[in-house]
Amino acid sequence: MKLLDIPFDDRRRRYLVFHANGLPDKLALASTTTTAQFEAIGSSRFFVSRDGKLLAKVVPDKFRKAQAPLKWLLRDYIEKRWLAQCDARKEYNSLRILRRAGLATPRCHGWGLSLNPGNRNASLLLMEQVHDARPGGEVFKEMSEANRIAFLERFCAEVIQLAHTGYVHRDLHYNNLLLTKDEELIWVDSHVRRLPTKIADQWPAISSMFTKNKLNGEKYKKHVEELAHASWFRN
């Protein structure tokens, strides 16, 4: 555990960082054109270290203290900070589950939280900055139909690989992963939940991951579901 005083662009914020691994003694973070691209497809904020090796994912408070003081106190301050149920901790644990399942993820350098009520950016996840990679949704749009089908086979195989370890993804869409220039799949957004222990409930839990809105249409949703069904019941 480390207490880090981190400059974010021109503002300095203090975080209590857990599982700190490979972090420099002094860490400075800044916004870039790359982080702006990440923010355009998600609800979190992103920063990179000055040496370009680390990516920081910051999740702001859900509620504003002035507008909803009781919800902010109970949910954002007590539950997420003092009880450590913050997004960064959950995602750190989810990334570890993905790695144990054999899926590729960035290397994690720790997660942190701010106990300062004046800092709305309560949750901090520090991980490896993956270079020469693009969001999966962006790449999918540019693919030919044949390449999309090939991509979906790999995508589905990894989803079922995760399911065989007892977990399903809570928000499955293409932008949860990056594609490197060598076409490696890197999972970067990874909130997971346990697969039900009752066998009859397992396939419904798996199929519920697949939605037409997140998989770019009914055709691709149906194709992924058919691939997943065949793979799950074959094994």
N, C-alpha and C positions, 0 to 999 in steps of 0.2 A: 504494500500500500504506500502511495506517495502523495504528498500535497504539492500540487503544481500551480504556480502562478503564471498563467499563459496569456500572452498578448494575442488578441484577435484583431487583425488589422490595426486600428488605433486605440482599441479598448483592452484593458487587462482584466482577466477573470480568473478566479481561483477555484480549482477542482480537487476533490479527493479521488484519486485514481486507484482502482483495484486491479490486481493481476497485471501490474505494470511490467512490461517485458520489452527490453530493447529500446527504452525511451532515453533520449538525451537528458542531461541534467537541466538544460534550459530548452524550452520548446516555444516557438513562435509560429502562429498560424495566420494565414491570409486567404482572402477570396481571390479567385482567378477566373478566367474564361471557362476552364474545365469545371470548376465548382458551380458556376452559373448554369451550365448544361445539366448537371445533376439536379440542381434545385428546380429546374424547369419541368422535370418529370416526377417530382416528389414533393412531400410536405416538409421535409427536413432541410436544415441548412448544412452546408459543407464548407470546409476549409482545408488547405494543404499546408504542410510545413515548408519552411523556407528552402530546405534542400530537396523538396519534391518527393521525399520517401514516404511520408505519412499522410493519410487522409483522415480528417476528423468529421464525424457525423454528429450534428447537434440537433436535439429535438426540443423545441420551446415548450413552455407551459401551455396546456390546453385552454385554460381559463385565465382571464385578466383579473388581477386582484381588485381593481377599482370597480369592475363591472359585475363580478360574481365572487365576492369575497369568501363566502362559505365553501363553495365548490373548489375555489382555488386552494383554501386552507386544507380541506379534507383530502382532495384528490392530488393536486399538484405538489403541495408542500409536505403534508404528513405521509400520505401513501407513497408517493413516488420518490421523495427525498429521504425522509427519516426512516421509512420502512424499506427503502431501497428497491421499490418496485418500478424502477424507471425503465424507459425504453432501451437505453444503452445496455443495461444488465441483461434484459431479456434477449436482445439481439446477440450479445456476446455469447450467451449460453446456446442460442440457436445455431450460431456459426460453428460452435464446437460440436454440436450434434451432427451438422452437415458433414464436417470433416471426418467424424467417426464413421459416418455412412459411406465414406469414400468419395464424396463430392469435393470439387475444388472450390476453395474460398480464399479471400485475401488473408494473410497472416494478421492475427489480432495483437495489438500492443496494449490492450487494457480498456477498461471502461471507467467512467467517472461521473460524479454528480456534484452539483454546487449546492451548499446549504445556505447560501446567501439569498434571502427572499427578494432582494432587489435585482437578482440575475434571472431573467425569464428563460435563459437557455440552460435548463436544469440538467440535461442529460448529455453525456459526451462519450462517443465510441471512437477509439483510435485504432486504425488498421493500416495495413500496407496500401500504398497507392499503386494501383495496377496501371501500368503504362501501355500505350498502343492497344487499347481496348475500347469498345463502343457499347452503349446500351443495347440489349438484345432486341427491344422493340424497334429501335431505329434501324438496325440491320435487317430485321425481318421484313420491314416495309420495302426494302430495296432488293430483296431476293427474288429470283425467278420462282415459278411455282414448283418446279422440281427441287430446287434448293430448300424451299420452305418445307416440303414434305420430308426431306432428309433431316432438316433441323428438328422438326417435330418428333421424329423417331428418337433422336438423341435426347431431346428435352424430356420426352415421356419416359425413356429408359431411366433417367436420373431421378425423376419423380417417384417411380416405382421402386427404385433402389432405396430411396429414403423411406418409403412405406414399409419395405421389408425389415427395416431396423426399428419400426414401431412408431413412425411419425408421419404427419402430413403437413403441408405448407398452408398457412392461414391466409395468404394473399398472393396467389399464384398468377404471375403474369411475366411477360418476356423481359420487362425492365428490371426484374429481380436479379438478372444476371448480365454479365458482360461477355462479349465475344472478342477474343484476342485476334490478332492478325494471323495467328496459326490455327484459328477456329476452335480454340479451347473454350469451354464454358466455365465461367467463374461466377459463383453465386455470391451476391453482395447484399441482398436484402432478405432476411431469413427468419421471419417469425414463424415458428412451428408449434404444433400441438401434438399430443400423444394420440396415436391411433386407438380406437376403442378395443378393449380386450375381448369383447364378445364377437365371435367370428361373423355373425349375421350383420353386425353393424359396421364392419370394416370396409367393405366395398362402397356402401353409401357415403362413408366419410371420405374415401378417396375420390369418388366421382363428384362430390360437392366442391372439390377444388377447381373443377373445370367450368368456366363460364364463358359465354360468347363475347361479353364485353371485354374481358381481360385477355382472351385468346384471339382477338381480331376477327370475330364473326362466328356464326353457327357452324359453318363448314369445318373450320379448323378445330372448334370445340368438339364437334362430333368425331372428327378423325383422332384427336388425342384421346378421347374417351374410349374409342374402340381399341386403340393401341394399348392403352392402360388395362382395359378389361382382359384382353388376350394375354398380356404379360402377367398380370396378377393371378389369374386362374390357371395359367400354365404352370406356375411355380407352386 
